[in-house]
């Protein structure tokens, strides 16, 4: 199998040291406030960016999750010589809210190509999935869990089926439940979105459920809250029209209703989406081309557990090269982050809503350096927002981290 990096790296640029952070303020079709987002000085931000990888390897696709004061981060990183370069999955943890971190440990550490790590934490448990071709014939979805806040991990287990090419895995958890989705291809079914769940902290997973209407470019995403799980993904129909699918899964995996599956939007190019949930609120963001060949962030909101959604809104109205949108919500605090060509290079942009998405404070440039900043991930814990992204400011891809007080 040809090994191709499918994560969100766009270009590589050599650059100088990071500049002092300042803010870029724009307006949008969604209401944005006039005041500063955090009401603190830019110098308070500039000292908080940390380089977590700190090596000459290719460290990419970092993801973050939190539980209490614990901050968990995974990424994929090149290993081996230039002639036989491979990738493994690395993990670190902070137990003091991001002030200090442990040394990285290699979670995959095999001869396969390990990629696309995802992470979720609940109480003392840490759950990690990634895609691996150690089988040589098919890509597999592998799973590891820790029950002691990341101090030790159980051996990796395979969630996907044998002789099926499985990729683009995502994970979420709620209380003792763990949910994983991925894109799979097999000759009898072509591409499908596959969903599995565990109700005992990842000890055992059910046989799963298959959602049709996918293609090889589909990126499924999942969010869980209470008895409901919400899955979104992008796919093209038989007429090559891009569609955003929404699947609502009740507590009973086999339960069906009129609002279980729906097409919530169309797109021309891209369509990769993100879903977040909090009680009855479901928020969906995605990036797509518009009629002017610009790529922007779009959003939908439901206050009825996904039964009805608002009209589609343009989220990044004054930005035109948006991609890799992520979101996180806790009570009424909603944060949306994405990358965009802000001033000639890719930057990490952040917007905050204090009313669960009805209005937003000013959009801010979080990375604001001369390099290519991309693939952001965010998590909320107590009074902090934790942000990671990959950045080539120092000459190679490194994992950058920033913690903001909210």
ABEGO torsion letter per residue (X at the ends): XBBBBABABABBBBBBBBBBBBBBBBBBABBBBABBAAGBBAAAAAAABBBAAGBABBBBGBBBBBBEABBBBBBBBBBEBAAABBBBBBBBBBAAGGABBBBBBBAAGBABBBBGBBBBBBEABBBBBBBBAAAGABBBBBBBBBAAGGABBBBBBBABBBGBBBBGBBBBBBEABBBBBBBBBBAAAEBBBBBBBBABGGABBBAEBBBBGBBAABBBBBBBBEABBBBBBBBBBAAGBBBBBBBBBBABAABBBAAABBBABBBABEGBBBBBBBEABBBBBBBBBBAAGBBBBBBBBBAAGGABBBBBBBABAABAABBGBBBBBBEABBBBBBBBBAAGBBBBBBBBBAAGGABBBBBBBAAGBABBBBGBBBBBBEABBBBBBBBAAAGBBBBBBBBBBX
